[in-house]
Amino acid sequence: MPDPRPSPADERAAYRAWLRANHPDLGGDPEAFRAGLETWRGRRRPAVWAHTEIVAVRRRGGPVALIGRWRARRLRARRLR
């Protein structure tokens, strides 16, 4: 039996089409846009948080750990350039 829910790509396409049609900067009504945006966000939130597991990660402490985190952040910044 096929899944009755649309795929994430179809949902994203429908959301973007709705945004283009209703955005206040493009001539849409601001109040209707705000209400519709809350509806879209309300649909998405339960799916996003339903299967999320919270995990605590313990970091090393001290100056060695600080230097390690600084180096990792610096390397990430270099990759983004």
Backbone as a chain_set.jsonl record, in Angstrom:
{"seq": "MPDPRPSPADERAAYRAWLRANHPDLGGDPEAFRAGLETWRGRRRPAVWAHTEIVAVRRRGGPVALIGRWRARRLRARRLR", "coords": {"N": [[0.844, -1.183, 0.0], [0.699, 2.151, -0.925], [2.304, 5.01, 0.553], [0.286, 7.513, 1.979], [1.09, 10.092, 2.526], [2.668, 13.064, 1.229], [5.908, 13.273, -0.363], [8.954, 14.558, 1.19], [10.201, 16.329, -0.609], [8.08, 17.062, -2.282], [6.437, 18.345, -0.418], [8.097, 20.493, 0.28], [8.227, 21.82, -2.174], [5.546, 22.564, -2.491], [5.282, 24.267, -0.293], [7.103, 26.322, -0.962], [5.882, 27.278, -3.294], [3.504, 28.227, -2.213], [4.567, 30.267, -0.586], [5.607, 32.03, -2.552], [3.233, 32.836, -3.747], [1.819, 34.112, -1.687], [3.384, 35.9, -0.195], [3.934, 38.943, 1.574], [5.704, 40.891, 0.521], [5.471, 40.474, -2.129], [2.988, 41.284, -2.824], [0.996, 39.985, -1.361], [-1.447, 39.449, 1.293], [-0.604, 40.571, 4.505], [-1.677, 39.622, 7.003], [-3.024, 37.256, 6.308], [-0.871, 35.857, 5.35], [0.692, 35.565, 7.676], [-1.022, 33.941, 9.231], [-1.207, 31.679, 7.592], [1.459, 30.89, 7.562], [1.871, 30.088, 10.218], [0.221, 27.862, 10.181], [1.594, 26.173, 8.354], [4.004, 25.859, 9.774], [3.045, 24.611, 12.055], [2.279, 22.151, 11.025], [4.726, 21.082, 10.454], [6.326, 20.995, 12.801], [5.599, 18.799, 14.68], [6.492, 16.541, 13.255], [9.201, 17.024, 13.028], [10.153, 17.044, 15.682], [9.235, 14.668, 16.77], [10.703, 12.218, 16.64], [13.123, 12.828, 17.705], [15.989, 12.403, 19.568], [17.438, 13.358, 22.59], [20.746, 13.912, 23.321], [23.383, 13.93, 25.579], [26.586, 15.27, 25.485], [29.8, 14.939, 26.63], [32.431, 17.125, 26.959], [36.002, 17.324, 26.736], [37.929, 18.955, 29.247], [39.836, 21.884, 30.168], [42.926, 23.556, 29.074], [43.968, 22.256, 26.805], [41.74, 21.172, 25.525], [40.368, 23.521, 24.878], [42.084, 24.657, 22.989], [41.945, 22.694, 21.027], [39.211, 22.856, 20.246], [39.224, 25.461, 19.247], [40.987, 25.189, 17.08], [39.517, 23.373, 15.478], [37.248, 24.921, 14.856], [38.474, 26.942, 13.393], [39.45, 25.505, 11.189], [36.994, 24.705, 10.034], [36.026, 27.208, 9.261], [37.869, 27.89, 7.318], [37.264, 26.022, 5.341], [34.825, 26.923, 4.458], [35.338, 29.174, 2.988]], "CA": [[0.0, 0.0, 0.0], [1.545, 3.35, -0.981], [2.213, 5.969, 1.657], [-0.595, 8.615, 1.553], [1.723, 11.394, 2.746], [3.572, 13.486, 0.142], [7.331, 13.186, -0.048], [9.49, 15.848, 1.666], [10.463, 17.218, -1.747], [6.788, 17.604, -2.717], [6.004, 19.3, 0.599], [8.943, 21.679, 0.155], [7.806, 22.521, -3.39], [4.249, 23.179, -2.211], [5.534, 25.372, 0.633], [7.718, 27.424, -1.709], [4.872, 27.845, -4.191], [2.609, 29.012, -1.358], [5.294, 31.481, -0.211], [5.649, 32.952, -3.693], [1.889, 33.348, -4.032], [1.214, 34.84, -0.577], [4.318, 36.742, 0.561], [3.546, 40.364, 1.543], [6.588, 41.675, -0.352], [5.074, 40.236, -3.509], [1.602, 41.698, -3.013], [0.05, 39.203, -0.567], [-1.987, 40.047, 2.518], [0.263, 40.217, 5.628], [-2.38, 38.838, 8.028], [-3.251, 35.916, 5.76], [0.442, 35.225, 5.279], [1.073, 35.184, 9.034], [-1.858, 32.807, 9.629], [-0.795, 30.522, 6.794], [2.791, 30.484, 7.996], [1.681, 29.33, 11.453], [-0.332, 26.563, 9.793], [2.678, 25.378, 7.79], [4.93, 25.515, 10.844], [2.361, 23.654, 12.92], [2.342, 20.835, 10.371], [6.097, 20.587, 10.397], [6.93, 20.805, 14.111], [5.513, 17.47, 15.278], [7.319, 15.592, 12.516], [10.609, 17.303, 13.297], [10.518, 16.735, 17.053], [8.661, 13.411, 17.247], [11.671, 11.14, 16.758], [14.403, 13.401, 18.081], [16.494, 11.964, 20.853], [18.379, 14.314, 23.149], [21.947, 13.228, 23.764], [24.348, 14.8, 26.248], [27.952, 14.957, 25.104], [30.738, 15.546, 27.564], [33.664, 17.572, 26.324], [37.188, 17.387, 27.583], [38.125, 20.27, 29.82], [41.203, 22.355, 30.247], [43.465, 24.344, 27.963], [44.161, 21.43, 25.6], [40.439, 21.085, 24.87], [40.078, 24.83, 24.296], [42.898, 24.798, 21.77], [41.381, 21.773, 20.042], [37.973, 23.421, 19.717], [39.587, 26.633, 18.453], [41.544, 24.708, 15.795], [38.434, 22.794, 14.68], [36.445, 26.036, 14.359], [39.282, 27.623, 12.376], [39.453, 24.663, 9.983], [35.668, 24.806, 9.413], [35.938, 28.525, 8.634], [38.688, 27.85, 6.095], [36.568, 25.235, 4.328], [33.685, 27.683, 3.96], [35.765, 30.246, 2.088]], "C": [[0.887, 1.244, 0.0], [1.278, 4.275, 0.201], [1.356, 7.154, 1.208], [0.024, 9.997, 1.736], [2.603, 11.771, 1.564], [5.031, 13.385, 0.591], [7.817, 14.547, 0.467], [9.761, 16.834, 0.531], [9.162, 17.845, -2.255], [6.262, 18.633, -1.724], [6.784, 20.607, 0.494], [8.531, 22.498, -1.074], [6.463, 23.222, -3.174], [4.413, 24.386, -1.289], [6.125, 26.571, -0.107], [6.737, 28.087, -2.661], [3.885, 28.704, -3.398], [3.275, 30.322, -0.942], [5.307, 32.505, -1.339], [4.288, 33.589, -3.951], [1.375, 34.284, -2.937], [2.136, 35.795, 0.169], [3.93, 38.217, 0.445], [4.438, 41.227, 0.652], [6.233, 41.513, -1.82], [3.598, 40.522, -3.739], [0.579, 40.904, -2.226], [-0.401, 39.946, 0.682], [-1.141, 39.618, 3.718], [-0.41, 39.346, 6.688], [-2.624, 37.405, 7.548], [-1.929, 35.156, 5.685], [0.875, 34.728, 6.656], [0.282, 33.952, 9.494], [-1.458, 31.541, 8.87], [0.561, 29.995, 7.205], [2.711, 29.678, 9.289], [1.113, 27.948, 11.156], [0.758, 25.653, 9.24], [3.656, 24.945, 8.871], [4.32, 24.506, 11.797], [2.365, 22.256, 12.333], [3.729, 20.225, 10.51], [6.655, 20.229, 11.777], [6.793, 19.394, 14.681], [6.402, 16.459, 14.568], [8.797, 15.788, 12.834], [10.998, 16.81, 14.681], [10.052, 15.363, 17.526], [9.717, 12.347, 17.512], [13.058, 11.637, 17.153], [14.789, 12.937, 19.469], [17.521, 12.977, 21.337], [19.543, 13.548, 23.74], [22.882, 14.245, 24.4], [25.75, 14.333, 25.88], [28.881, 15.676, 26.062], [32.027, 15.883, 26.832], [34.818, 17.479, 27.304], [37.34, 18.807, 28.099], [39.582, 20.68, 29.753], [41.671, 23.077, 29.015], [43.66, 23.533, 26.688], [42.856, 21.336, 24.824], [40.072, 22.419, 24.209], [40.842, 25.038, 22.994], [42.355, 23.898, 20.672], [40.103, 22.302, 19.417], [38.253, 24.647, 18.856], [40.124, 26.201, 17.081], [40.454, 24.132, 14.898], [37.565, 23.896, 14.074], [37.178, 26.765, 13.239], [39.319, 26.826, 11.074], [38.1, 24.71, 9.272], [35.526, 26.129, 8.677], [36.745, 28.553, 7.334], [37.985, 27.085, 4.985], [35.409, 26.002, 3.703], [34.087, 28.78, 2.98], [35.789, 29.837, 0.665]], "O": [[1.756, 1.367, 0.864], [0.182, 4.31, 0.761], [1.645, 7.753, 0.173], [-0.464, 10.971, 1.164], [3.222, 10.9, 0.954], [5.331, 13.41, 1.785], [7.178, 15.57, 0.217], [9.571, 18.039, 0.695], [9.139, 19.022, -2.616], [5.712, 19.662, -2.117], [6.212, 21.692, 0.602], [8.493, 23.727, -1.018], [6.272, 24.351, -3.627], [3.757, 25.41, -1.481], [5.694, 27.706, 0.1], [6.749, 29.307, -2.823], [3.478, 29.773, -3.852], [2.63, 31.371, -0.941], [5.053, 33.689, -1.121], [4.209, 34.756, -4.333], [0.569, 35.169, -3.225], [1.682, 36.453, 1.105], [3.631, 38.695, -0.65], [3.96, 42.208, 0.08], [6.643, 42.316, -2.658], [3.017, 40.066, -4.724], [-0.618, 41.127, -2.404], [0.196, 40.949, 1.074], [-0.969, 38.419, 3.938], [0.216, 38.427, 7.217], [-2.447, 36.454, 8.31], [-1.884, 33.951, 5.931], [1.365, 33.607, 6.791], [0.851, 33.03, 10.078], [-1.382, 30.459, 9.453], [0.79, 28.786, 7.199], [3.418, 28.681, 9.435], [1.483, 26.971, 11.807], [0.838, 24.484, 9.618], [4.091, 23.793, 8.889], [5.024, 23.628, 12.296], [2.448, 21.275, 13.072], [3.881, 19.013, 10.663], [7.389, 19.249, 11.902], [7.792, 18.832, 15.131], [7.006, 15.606, 15.219], [9.554, 14.821, 12.9], [12.064, 16.216, 14.844], [10.452, 14.935, 18.609], [9.633, 11.639, 18.515], [14.051, 10.938, 16.955], [14.018, 13.06, 20.421], [18.382, 13.404, 20.568], [19.357, 12.646, 24.557], [23.142, 15.301, 23.824], [26.059, 13.144, 25.956], [28.757, 16.882, 26.276], [32.629, 15.034, 26.175], [34.641, 17.544, 28.52], [36.918, 19.758, 27.44], [40.444, 19.908, 29.333], [40.939, 23.207, 28.034], [43.528, 24.077, 25.592], [42.86, 21.411, 23.596], [39.528, 22.437, 23.106], [40.291, 25.542, 22.016], [42.311, 24.297, 19.509], [39.92, 22.213, 18.203], [37.589, 24.852, 17.84], [39.761, 26.775, 16.054], [40.458, 24.371, 13.69], [37.186, 23.813, 12.906], [36.565, 27.159, 12.247], [39.23, 27.397, 9.987], [38.053, 24.75, 8.042], [34.963, 26.169, 7.582], [36.331, 29.18, 6.359], [38.093, 27.453, 3.815], [35.049, 25.759, 2.551], [33.248, 29.263, 2.218], [36.13, 30.641, -0.202]]}, "num_chains": 1, "name": "protein.A"}
